[in-house]
Amino acid sequence: MRSYIIKRLIYSVIIAWGIMTITFILLRLGPTSPVDRYILNIAARGENVESVKQAIEARYGLDKPILEQYLTYMGNLLQGNWGWSFSTSQSVADLIATHWIYSFQLILLATIFAIVLGVGLGMLAAVKQNTKVDYAASIFSFIGISIPGFWLGLMLIMVFAVYLGWFKTYYDTNYPIWSLQNLKQLLLPVLALGIGELAGYLRYTRSAMLDNLRKDFVTTARAKGLPEKTVIGKHVLRNAVLPLVTIIMFDLGSVVFGGAYLTEIVFGIPGLGQVSFNAIFANDYAVVVAVTLIGTFLVLFINLATDLIYTYLDPRIRYD
């Protein structure tokens, strides 16, 4: 197992390096430059735009060939220097250190919300198959999966913030990060991000539970006189968990790279998604590369964690 983990870590570093390199090159092959954001102000003051642009590019090394820029960036990165953010005038490391907690909190709360309710309702729907509870859960799951998260977020803002006035229409960063006031204003973003995941977990849990409820070991357990709670909780759920882990961990990776970013933009949450969004439009190369690298490592780590969880849930699985 140790050798397998070491190999996976090495592969992860290689994959992350490849993605970072591609991102680095594509950004610099584009028609725009981080200096472009200064040009309008420079022109308005009547200064020589071209000379000032060349001076700024020379200061930050943007006038050098791409290969030389890449080698310089890699050298700085290996020393812990993530670069400088042109759009915020601070180091990328400080920028990430300030904003990562907002993304982490949103993803954590939405994931807990989706797993607890999704798995719980899926188990209930399976146990109550072909009843009103099962039909209601199935309808909810189809609707939840079909609704885009960003559209749901906009509708939640319109109804509960604009019309009813129960929430603010913007994210207030003045509240302490784990305070009740901050958790309250995260309710709508968590719903927008978590409803789709919840609906998916509900559907997959119900399917996995029904598949195991029809197997012989369940009939044997009931024939032995075991309580129904024991049959469901200890035997059926344990065997249904393995495919659920695959779905949950896969969705977590997509949430990190997609859903959370869109939710942050819709609700104005200053997390890494919002930072990345602003950096893209500001041509802030260093920030875009850094956020992409962090997201890549998170997804690769989630994949490795999934494999390790497999071996714990099913001792028959071994990685040689």
KESEDREN-802232 format. One record per residue (C-alpha): residue in three letters; x, y, z; residue number from 1. Coordinates in steps of 0.05 Angstrom, whole numbers. Layout:
<torvex: Ala, u: X, v: Y, w: Z, lomi: NUM>
...
! end
This chain:
<torvex: Met, u: 0, v: 0, w: 0, lomi: 1>
<torvex: Arg, u: 57, v: 48, w: 16, lomi: 2>
<torvex: Ser, u: 88, v: 38, w: -52, lomi: 3>
<torvex: Tyr, u: 20, v: 49, w: -85, lomi: 4>
<torvex: Ile, u: 10, v: 114, w: -49, lomi: 5>
<torvex: Ile, u: 80, v: 138, w: -67, lomi: 6>
<torvex: Lys, u: 67, v: 121, w: -141, lomi: 7>
<torvex: Arg, u: 1, v: 158, w: -140, lomi: 8>
<torvex: Leu, u: 33, v: 219, w: -108, lomi: 9>
<torvex: Ile, u: 87, v: 220, w: -161, lomi: 10>
<torvex: Tyr, u: 34, v: 213, w: -216, lomi: 11>
<torvex: Ser, u: -6, v: 269, w: -184, lomi: 12>
<torvex: Val, u: 54, v: 316, w: -185, lomi: 13>
<torvex: Ile, u: 67, v: 300, w: -258, lomi: 14>
<torvex: Ile, u: -6, v: 311, w: -277, lomi: 15>
<torvex: Ala, u: -10, v: 376, w: -238, lomi: 16>
<torvex: Trp, u: 55, v: 400, w: -271, lomi: 17>
<torvex: Gly, u: 27, v: 384, w: -339, lomi: 18>
<torvex: Ile, u: -39, v: 422, w: -327, lomi: 19>
<torvex: Met, u: -2, v: 481, w: -297, lomi: 20>
<torvex: Thr, u: 46, v: 483, w: -357, lomi: 21>
<torvex: Ile, u: -12, v: 482, w: -407, lomi: 22>
<torvex: Thr, u: -49, v: 536, w: -369, lomi: 23>
<torvex: Phe, u: 14, v: 579, w: -365, lomi: 24>
<torvex: Ile, u: 27, v: 574, w: -440, lomi: 25>
<torvex: Leu, u: -45, v: 585, w: -463, lomi: 26>
<torvex: Leu, u: -52, v: 648, w: -420, lomi: 27>
<torvex: Arg, u: 10, v: 678, w: -452, lomi: 28>
<torvex: Leu, u: -10, v: 660, w: -522, lomi: 29>
<torvex: Gly, u: -74, v: 701, w: -516, lomi: 30>
<torvex: Pro, u: -82, v: 769, w: -548, lomi: 31>
<torvex: Thr, u: -86, v: 807, w: -482, lomi: 32>
<torvex: Ser, u: -36, v: 823, w: -427, lomi: 33>
<torvex: Pro, u: -41, v: 842, w: -352, lomi: 34>
<torvex: Val, u: -14, v: 910, w: -372, lomi: 35>
<torvex: Asp, u: -77, v: 925, w: -413, lomi: 36>
<torvex: Arg, u: -115, v: 945, w: -350, lomi: 37>
<torvex: Tyr, u: -67, v: 1003, w: -340, lomi: 38>
<torvex: Ile, u: -71, v: 1029, w: -411, lomi: 39>
<torvex: Leu, u: -136, v: 1068, w: -405, lomi: 40>
<torvex: Asn, u: -112, v: 1106, w: -343, lomi: 41>
<torvex: Ile, u: -45, v: 1120, w: -376, lomi: 42>
<torvex: Ala, u: -79, v: 1146, w: -440, lomi: 43>
<torvex: Ala, u: -126, v: 1189, w: -399, lomi: 44>
<torvex: Arg, u: -66, v: 1224, w: -366, lomi: 45>
<torvex: Gly, u: -36, v: 1238, w: -434, lomi: 46>
<torvex: Glu, u: 26, v: 1196, w: -423, lomi: 47>
<torvex: Asn, u: 61, v: 1155, w: -476, lomi: 48>
<torvex: Val, u: 23, v: 1089, w: -473, lomi: 49>
<torvex: Glu, u: 74, v: 1047, w: -510, lomi: 50>
<torvex: Ser, u: 134, v: 1068, w: -468, lomi: 51>
<torvex: Val, u: 97, v: 1058, w: -402, lomi: 52>
<torvex: Lys, u: 71, v: 991, w: -425, lomi: 53>
<torvex: Gln, u: 141, v: 968, w: -443, lomi: 54>
<torvex: Ala, u: 168, v: 992, w: -376, lomi: 55>
<torvex: Ile, u: 114, v: 953, w: -338, lomi: 56>
<torvex: Glu, u: 126, v: 890, w: -379, lomi: 57>
<torvex: Ala, u: 201, v: 895, w: -368, lomi: 58>
<torvex: Arg, u: 191, v: 904, w: -293, lomi: 59>
<torvex: Tyr, u: 150, v: 840, w: -287, lomi: 60>
<torvex: Gly, u: 188, v: 801, w: -340, lomi: 61>
<torvex: Leu, u: 129, v: 798, w: -389, lomi: 62>
<torvex: Asp, u: 173, v: 821, w: -446, lomi: 63>
<torvex: Lys, u: 216, v: 759, w: -443, lomi: 64>
<torvex: Pro, u: 205, v: 696, w: -486, lomi: 65>
<torvex: Ile, u: 152, v: 647, w: -459, lomi: 66>
<torvex: Leu, u: 205, v: 594, w: -443, lomi: 67>
<torvex: Glu, u: 245, v: 643, w: -401, lomi: 68>
<torvex: Gln, u: 182, v: 667, w: -365, lomi: 69>
<torvex: Tyr, u: 163, v: 594, w: -352, lomi: 70>
<torvex: Leu, u: 231, v: 575, w: -323, lomi: 71>
<torvex: Thr, u: 231, v: 637, w: -279, lomi: 72>
<torvex: Tyr, u: 161, v: 621, w: -254, lomi: 73>
<torvex: Met, u: 179, v: 548, w: -239, lomi: 74>
<torvex: Gly, u: 241, v: 570, w: -202, lomi: 75>
<torvex: Asn, u: 201, v: 618, w: -159, lomi: 76>
<torvex: Leu, u: 146, v: 567, w: -148, lomi: 77>
<torvex: Leu, u: 195, v: 515, w: -122, lomi: 78>
<torvex: Gln, u: 218, v: 568, w: -72, lomi: 79>
<torvex: Gly, u: 146, v: 580, w: -49, lomi: 80>
<torvex: Asn, u: 137, v: 644, w: -89, lomi: 81>
<torvex: Trp, u: 69, v: 640, w: -126, lomi: 82>
<torvex: Gly, u: 80, v: 706, w: -161, lomi: 83>
<torvex: Trp, u: 48, v: 775, w: -159, lomi: 84>
<torvex: Ser, u: -25, v: 793, w: -171, lomi: 85>
<torvex: Phe, u: -31, v: 852, w: -219, lomi: 86>
<torvex: Ser, u: -105, v: 863, w: -206, lomi: 87>
<torvex: Thr, u: -101, v: 866, w: -130, lomi: 88>
<torvex: Ser, u: -29, v: 891, w: -121, lomi: 89>
<torvex: Gln, u: -9, v: 837, w: -71, lomi: 90>
<torvex: Ser, u: 26, v: 770, w: -72, lomi: 91>
<torvex: Val, u: -14, v: 711, w: -97, lomi: 92>
<torvex: Ala, u: 2, v: 672, w: -33, lomi: 93>
<torvex: Asp, u: -28, v: 728, w: 10, lomi: 94>
<torvex: Leu, u: -89, v: 732, w: -36, lomi: 95>
<torvex: Ile, u: -102, v: 657, w: -31, lomi: 96>
<torvex: Ala, u: -90, v: 656, w: 44, lomi: 97>
<torvex: Thr, u: -143, v: 710, w: 51, lomi: 98>
<torvex: His, u: -197, v: 679, w: 7, lomi: 99>
<torvex: Trp, u: -191, v: 603, w: 11, lomi: 100>
<torvex: Ile, u: -231, v: 598, w: 75, lomi: 101>
<torvex: Tyr, u: -294, v: 625, w: 41, lomi: 102>
<torvex: Ser, u: -291, v: 570, w: -11, lomi: 103>
<torvex: Phe, u: -275, v: 517, w: 41, lomi: 104>
<torvex: Gln, u: -333, v: 537, w: 85, lomi: 105>
<torvex: Leu, u: -383, v: 537, w: 28, lomi: 106>
<torvex: Ile, u: -361, v: 470, w: 0, lomi: 107>
<torvex: Leu, u: -359, v: 438, w: 70, lomi: 108>
<torvex: Leu, u: -429, v: 460, w: 90, lomi: 109>
<torvex: Ala, u: -460, v: 443, w: 22, lomi: 110>
<torvex: Thr, u: -428, v: 374, w: 22, lomi: 111>
<torvex: Ile, u: -451, v: 358, w: 93, lomi: 112>
<torvex: Phe, u: -521, v: 382, w: 76, lomi: 113>
<torvex: Ala, u: -524, v: 340, w: 12, lomi: 114>
<torvex: Ile, u: -495, v: 276, w: 41, lomi: 115>
<torvex: Val, u: -536, v: 275, w: 105, lomi: 116>
<torvex: Leu, u: -603, v: 291, w: 73, lomi: 117>
<torvex: Gly, u: -589, v: 256, w: 7, lomi: 118>
<torvex: Val, u: -568, v: 189, w: 37, lomi: 119>
<torvex: Gly, u: -621, v: 193, w: 91, lomi: 120>
<torvex: Leu, u: -678, v: 207, w: 42, lomi: 121>
<torvex: Gly, u: -651, v: 155, w: -6, lomi: 122>
<torvex: Met, u: -653, v: 102, w: 48, lomi: 123>
<torvex: Leu, u: -724, v: 122, w: 68, lomi: 124>
<torvex: Ala, u: -748, v: 120, w: -4, lomi: 125>
<torvex: Ala, u: -718, v: 50, w: -14, lomi: 126>
<torvex: Val, u: -750, v: 23, w: 50, lomi: 127>
<torvex: Lys, u: -816, v: 55, w: 31, lomi: 128>
<torvex: Gln, u: -814, v: 33, w: -42, lomi: 129>
<torvex: Asn, u: -876, v: 46, w: -83, lomi: 130>
<torvex: Thr, u: -908, v: 90, w: -30, lomi: 131>
<torvex: Lys, u: -923, v: 165, w: -31, lomi: 132>
<torvex: Val, u: -857, v: 177, w: 5, lomi: 133>
<torvex: Asp, u: -819, v: 141, w: -50, lomi: 134>
<torvex: Tyr, u: -857, v: 177, w: -106, lomi: 135>
<torvex: Ala, u: -845, v: 245, w: -74, lomi: 136>
<torvex: Ala, u: -771, v: 231, w: -64, lomi: 137>
<torvex: Ser, u: -764, v: 208, w: -137, lomi: 138>
<torvex: Ile, u: -799, v: 270, w: -164, lomi: 139>
<torvex: Phe, u: -755, v: 315, w: -120, lomi: 140>
<torvex: Ser, u: -692, v: 279, w: -144, lomi: 141>
<torvex: Phe, u: -710, v: 288, w: -217, lomi: 142>
<torvex: Ile, u: -726, v: 362, w: -207, lomi: 143>
<torvex: Gly, u: -663, v: 374, w: -165, lomi: 144>
<torvex: Ile, u: -617, v: 342, w: -216, lomi: 145>
<torvex: Ser, u: -649, v: 381, w: -274, lomi: 146>
<torvex: Ile, u: -644, v: 451, w: -243, lomi: 147>
<torvex: Pro, u: -578, v: 488, w: -257, lomi: 148>
<torvex: Gly, u: -546, v: 511, w: -193, lomi: 149>
<torvex: Phe, u: -533, v: 582, w: -216, lomi: 150>
<torvex: Trp, u: -606, v: 591, w: -238, lomi: 151>
<torvex: Leu, u: -630, v: 564, w: -171, lomi: 152>
<torvex: Gly, u: -584, v: 613, w: -136, lomi: 153>
<torvex: Leu, u: -613, v: 671, w: -175, lomi: 154>
<torvex: Met, u: -684, v: 649, w: -159, lomi: 155>
<torvex: Leu, u: -668, v: 642, w: -85, lomi: 156>
<torvex: Ile, u: -639, v: 712, w: -84, lomi: 157>
<torvex: Met, u: -700, v: 740, w: -120, lomi: 158>
<torvex: Val, u: -751, v: 707, w: -75, lomi: 159>
<torvex: Phe, u: -719, v: 707, w: -6, lomi: 160>
<torvex: Ala, u: -674, v: 768, w: -11, lomi: 161>
<torvex: Val, u: -709, v: 816, w: -58, lomi: 162>
<torvex: Tyr, u: -783, v: 800, w: -48, lomi: 163>
<torvex: Leu, u: -786, v: 774, w: 23, lomi: 164>
<torvex: Gly, u: -725, v: 811, w: 50, lomi: 165>
<torvex: Trp, u: -704, v: 753, w: 95, lomi: 166>
<torvex: Phe, u: -632, v: 756, w: 72, lomi: 167>
<torvex: Lys, u: -584, v: 808, w: 45, lomi: 168>
<torvex: Thr, u: -575, v: 812, w: -30, lomi: 169>
<torvex: Tyr, u: -500, v: 812, w: -21, lomi: 170>
<torvex: Tyr, u: -448, v: 773, w: 20, lomi: 171>
<torvex: Asp, u: -425, v: 813, w: 81, lomi: 172>
<torvex: Thr, u: -352, v: 799, w: 97, lomi: 173>
<torvex: Asn, u: -355, v: 838, w: 163, lomi: 174>
<torvex: Tyr, u: -383, v: 778, w: 201, lomi: 175>
<torvex: Pro, u: -334, v: 730, w: 233, lomi: 176>
<torvex: Ile, u: -326, v: 669, w: 188, lomi: 177>
<torvex: Trp, u: -359, v: 618, w: 235, lomi: 178>
<torvex: Ser, u: -409, v: 665, w: 268, lomi: 179>
<torvex: Leu, u: -484, v: 652, w: 267, lomi: 180>
<torvex: Gln, u: -494, v: 714, w: 224, lomi: 181>
<torvex: Asn, u: -446, v: 688, w: 172, lomi: 182>
<torvex: Leu, u: -476, v: 618, w: 173, lomi: 183>
<torvex: Lys, u: -545, v: 649, w: 163, lomi: 184>
<torvex: Gln, u: -523, v: 687, w: 101, lomi: 185>
<torvex: Leu, u: -492, v: 623, w: 74, lomi: 186>
<torvex: Leu, u: -559, v: 587, w: 77, lomi: 187>
<torvex: Leu, u: -581, v: 607, w: 7, lomi: 188>
<torvex: Pro, u: -513, v: 592, w: -25, lomi: 189>
<torvex: Val, u: -511, v: 524, w: 10, lomi: 190>
<torvex: Leu, u: -580, v: 508, w: -17, lomi: 191>
<torvex: Ala, u: -562, v: 530, w: -88, lomi: 192>
<torvex: Leu, u: -498, v: 488, w: -87, lomi: 193>
<torvex: Gly, u: -525, v: 429, w: -48, lomi: 194>
<torvex: Ile, u: -594, v: 415, w: -77, lomi: 195>
<torvex: Gly, u: -568, v: 385, w: -141, lomi: 196>
<torvex: Glu, u: -518, v: 341, w: -103, lomi: 197>
<torvex: Leu, u: -571, v: 322, w: -53, lomi: 198>
<torvex: Ala, u: -618, v: 300, w: -108, lomi: 199>
<torvex: Gly, u: -564, v: 257, w: -140, lomi: 200>
<torvex: Tyr, u: -545, v: 224, w: -74, lomi: 201>
<torvex: Leu, u: -618, v: 210, w: -60, lomi: 202>
<torvex: Arg, u: -627, v: 175, w: -127, lomi: 203>
<torvex: Tyr, u: -563, v: 134, w: -123, lomi: 204>
<torvex: Thr, u: -575, v: 114, w: -51, lomi: 205>
<torvex: Arg, u: -645, v: 90, w: -67, lomi: 206>
<torvex: Ser, u: -620, v: 50, w: -126, lomi: 207>
<torvex: Ala, u: -562, v: 19, w: -87, lomi: 208>
<torvex: Met, u: -607, v: 2, w: -28, lomi: 209>
<torvex: Leu, u: -660, v: -31, w: -72, lomi: 210>
<torvex: Asp, u: -607, v: -71, w: -108, lomi: 211>
<torvex: Asn, u: -581, v: -99, w: -42, lomi: 212>
<torvex: Leu, u: -650, v: -109, w: -11, lomi: 213>
<torvex: Arg, u: -665, v: -161, w: -65, lomi: 214>
<torvex: Lys, u: -603, v: -203, w: -50, lomi: 215>
<torvex: Asp, u: -602, v: -269, w: -13, lomi: 216>
<torvex: Phe, u: -562, v: -246, w: 47, lomi: 217>
<torvex: Val, u: -619, v: -198, w: 66, lomi: 218>
<torvex: Thr, u: -669, v: -256, w: 64, lomi: 219>
<torvex: Thr, u: -622, v: -297, w: 107, lomi: 220>
<torvex: Ala, u: -614, v: -240, w: 157, lomi: 221>
<torvex: Arg, u: -689, v: -231, w: 163, lomi: 222>
<torvex: Ala, u: -699, v: -307, w: 170, lomi: 223>
<torvex: Lys, u: -652, v: -306, w: 229, lomi: 224>
<torvex: Gly, u: -699, v: -258, w: 264, lomi: 225>
<torvex: Leu, u: -654, v: -197, w: 262, lomi: 226>
<torvex: Pro, u: -689, v: -131, w: 274, lomi: 227>
<torvex: Glu, u: -705, v: -92, w: 210, lomi: 228>
<torvex: Lys, u: -662, v: -34, w: 233, lomi: 229>
<torvex: Thr, u: -603, v: -81, w: 239, lomi: 230>
<torvex: Val, u: -616, v: -111, w: 170, lomi: 231>
<torvex: Ile, u: -620, v: -43, w: 137, lomi: 232>
<torvex: Gly, u: -566, v: -7, w: 176, lomi: 233>
<torvex: Lys, u: -514, v: -62, w: 185, lomi: 234>
<torvex: His, u: -522, v: -106, w: 124, lomi: 235>
<torvex: Val, u: -557, v: -68, w: 68, lomi: 236>
<torvex: Leu, u: -527, v: 1, w: 78, lomi: 237>
<torvex: Arg, u: -456, v: -27, w: 87, lomi: 238>
<torvex: Asn, u: -460, v: -61, w: 19, lomi: 239>
<torvex: Ala, u: -492, v: 0, w: -13, lomi: 240>
<torvex: Val, u: -439, v: 48, w: 12, lomi: 241>
<torvex: Leu, u: -383, v: 29, w: -36, lomi: 242>
<torvex: Pro, u: -415, v: 54, w: -101, lomi: 243>
<torvex: Leu, u: -440, v: 115, w: -62, lomi: 244>
<torvex: Val, u: -369, v: 133, w: -43, lomi: 245>
<torvex: Thr, u: -350, v: 135, w: -117, lomi: 246>
<torvex: Ile, u: -408, v: 182, w: -133, lomi: 247>
<torvex: Ile, u: -397, v: 227, w: -72, lomi: 248>
<torvex: Met, u: -322, v: 234, w: -82, lomi: 249>
<torvex: Phe, u: -330, v: 245, w: -157, lomi: 250>
<torvex: Asp, u: -382, v: 299, w: -145, lomi: 251>
<torvex: Leu, u: -337, v: 331, w: -93, lomi: 252>
<torvex: Gly, u: -284, v: 341, w: -146, lomi: 253>
<torvex: Ser, u: -335, v: 372, w: -194, lomi: 254>
<torvex: Val, u: -360, v: 417, w: -138, lomi: 255>
<torvex: Val, u: -289, v: 442, w: -124, lomi: 256>
<torvex: Phe, u: -277, v: 459, w: -198, lomi: 257>
<torvex: Gly, u: -347, v: 480, w: -220, lomi: 258>
<torvex: Gly, u: -407, v: 487, w: -175, lomi: 259>
<torvex: Ala, u: -374, v: 525, w: -119, lomi: 260>
<torvex: Tyr, u: -342, v: 574, w: -167, lomi: 261>
<torvex: Leu, u: -408, v: 591, w: -200, lomi: 262>
<torvex: Thr, u: -444, v: 596, w: -133, lomi: 263>
<torvex: Glu, u: -391, v: 645, w: -107, lomi: 264>
<torvex: Ile, u: -400, v: 688, w: -168, lomi: 265>
<torvex: Val, u: -476, v: 689, w: -163, lomi: 266>
<torvex: Phe, u: -476, v: 706, w: -89, lomi: 267>
<torvex: Gly, u: -414, v: 750, w: -89, lomi: 268>
<torvex: Ile, u: -376, v: 706, w: -40, lomi: 269>
<torvex: Pro, u: -302, v: 725, w: -41, lomi: 270>
<torvex: Gly, u: -275, v: 655, w: -47, lomi: 271>
<torvex: Leu, u: -225, v: 626, w: -96, lomi: 272>
<torvex: Gly, u: -279, v: 620, w: -149, lomi: 273>
<torvex: Gln, u: -293, v: 695, w: -147, lomi: 274>
<torvex: Val, u: -219, v: 709, w: -144, lomi: 275>
<torvex: Ser, u: -207, v: 665, w: -205, lomi: 276>
<torvex: Phe, u: -265, v: 697, w: -243, lomi: 277>
<torvex: Asn, u: -238, v: 767, w: -231, lomi: 278>
<torvex: Ala, u: -168, v: 745, w: -248, lomi: 279>
<torvex: Ile, u: -189, v: 717, w: -316, lomi: 280>
<torvex: Phe, u: -221, v: 782, w: -338, lomi: 281>
<torvex: Ala, u: -162, v: 822, w: -311, lomi: 282>
<torvex: Asn, u: -112, v: 777, w: -347, lomi: 283>
<torvex: Asp, u: -79, v: 763, w: -280, lomi: 284>
<torvex: Tyr, u: -36, v: 705, w: -302, lomi: 285>
<torvex: Ala, u: -5, v: 686, w: -235, lomi: 286>
<torvex: Val, u: -73, v: 682, w: -199, lomi: 287>
<torvex: Val, u: -105, v: 639, w: -253, lomi: 288>
<torvex: Val, u: -47, v: 590, w: -254, lomi: 289>
<torvex: Ala, u: -45, v: 586, w: -178, lomi: 290>
<torvex: Val, u: -120, v: 573, w: -170, lomi: 291>
<torvex: Thr, u: -118, v: 521, w: -227, lomi: 292>
<torvex: Leu, u: -59, v: 486, w: -193, lomi: 293>
<torvex: Ile, u: -94, v: 485, w: -126, lomi: 294>
<torvex: Gly, u: -158, v: 458, w: -156, lomi: 295>
<torvex: Thr, u: -119, v: 404, w: -194, lomi: 296>
<torvex: Phe, u: -84, v: 380, w: -131, lomi: 297>
<torvex: Leu, u: -150, v: 378, w: -93, lomi: 298>
<torvex: Val, u: -182, v: 335, w: -147, lomi: 299>
<torvex: Leu, u: -122, v: 288, w: -149, lomi: 300>
<torvex: Phe, u: -122, v: 283, w: -73, lomi: 301>
<torvex: Ile, u: -196, v: 267, w: -73, lomi: 302>
<torvex: Asn, u: -184, v: 211, w: -123, lomi: 303>
<torvex: Leu, u: -128, v: 182, w: -80, lomi: 304>
<torvex: Ala, u: -171, v: 188, w: -17, lomi: 305>
<torvex: Thr, u: -227, v: 150, w: -54, lomi: 306>
<torvex: Asp, u: -181, v: 91, w: -68, lomi: 307>
<torvex: Leu, u: -158, v: 89, w: 5, lomi: 308>
<torvex: Ile, u: -229, v: 92, w: 31, lomi: 309>
<torvex: Tyr, u: -246, v: 33, w: -14, lomi: 310>
<torvex: Thr, u: -195, v: -11, w: 21, lomi: 311>
<torvex: Tyr, u: -224, v: 7, w: 88, lomi: 312>
<torvex: Leu, u: -296, v: -6, w: 68, lomi: 313>
<torvex: Asp, u: -280, v: -70, w: 29, lomi: 314>
<torvex: Pro, u: -218, v: -107, w: 55, lomi: 315>
<torvex: Arg, u: -221, v: -151, w: -7, lomi: 316>
<torvex: Ile, u: -195, v: -92, w: -49, lomi: 317>
<torvex: Arg, u: -119, v: -89, w: -52, lomi: 318>
<torvex: Tyr, u: -73, v: -44, w: -93, lomi: 319>
<torvex: Asp, u: -8, v: -76, w: -113, lomi: 320>
! end
